[in-house]
């Protein structure tokens, strides 16, 4: 079920970004999956909103789309962070880190409080970097923004078993 949810999430992400900005998906996608402890979703939603407000005040480039399932595991949140390269992800991360270290005392207190709350909310967290591979995609030139449904297949290849 988790694998299916991730596939649906990635499909929705591709659709959303095509509708607003691009003709093809971003080349690199940072996917952050958070498993929330049972009964803690309302607190997690407040927690995440406070972090998003801090990032907004700092005017970071660290934009993301947060997705909650409408069916399946109700204790899961997936965040999608698009980029055109790994270097862009690194630049955005370093820029955000720099802004976070230069917080005023009030905002630093808020971040410290949020950091202390996080372990009580999360059962697990996992990051994944995904790379768009048009040569492995079926009909990659199709206008994805006009699609209503997707069929997604995941192929996992062990390290060292794919030609570069």
Residue pairs with C-beta under 8 A, 6 or more apart in sequence:
1 72
1 73
2 73
2 76
3 154
4 72
5 69
5 72
5 73
5 76
5 78
6 31
6 33
6 78
7 152
7 154
8 150
8 152
9 31
9 67
9 78
9 80
10 29
10 31
10 80
10 130
10 152
11 150
11 152
12 67
13 25
13 29
13 65
13 67
13 80
13 82
14 25
14 144
14 150
15 144
15 145
15 147
15 150
16 65
17 25
17 26
17 82
18 24
18 25
18 143
18 144
18 145
19 145
23 143
24 132
24 134
24 140
24 141
25 82
25 132
25 144
26 82
26 83
26 84
26 132
27 83
27 84
27 85
27 131
27 132
28 82
28 83
28 84
28 85
28 86
28 88
28 89
28 129
28 130
28 131
28 132
29 80
29 81
29 82
29 83
29 129
29 130
29 131
29 132
30 80
30 81
30 82
30 83
30 89
30 127
30 128
30 129
30 130
31 78
31 79
31 80
31 81
31 127
31 128
31 129
31 130
32 64
32 78
32 79
32 81
32 125
32 126
32 127
32 128
33 76
33 77
33 78
33 79
33 125
33 126
33 127
33 128
34 44
34 76
34 77
34 78
34 79
34 122
34 124
34 125
35 73
35 75
35 76
35 122
35 123
35 124
35 125
36 44
36 75
36 76
36 77
36 121
36 122
36 123
37 75
37 120
37 121
37 122
37 123
38 75
40 75
40 120
40 121
41 74
41 75
43 117
43 121
44 77
44 121
44 122
47 114
47 117
47 118
47 121
48 66
48 77
50 110
50 114
51 114
54 107
54 110
54 111
55 62
55 96
57 107
58 96
58 99
58 100
58 103
59 99
60 92
60 95
60 96
60 99
61 92
61 95
61 96
62 81
62 92
62 93
62 95
62 96
63 81
64 79
64 80
64 81
65 79
65 80
66 77
66 78
66 79
67 77
67 78
67 79
67 80
68 76
68 77
69 76
75 123
81 89
83 89
83 92
86 129
89 129
100 111
103 111
134 140
136 155
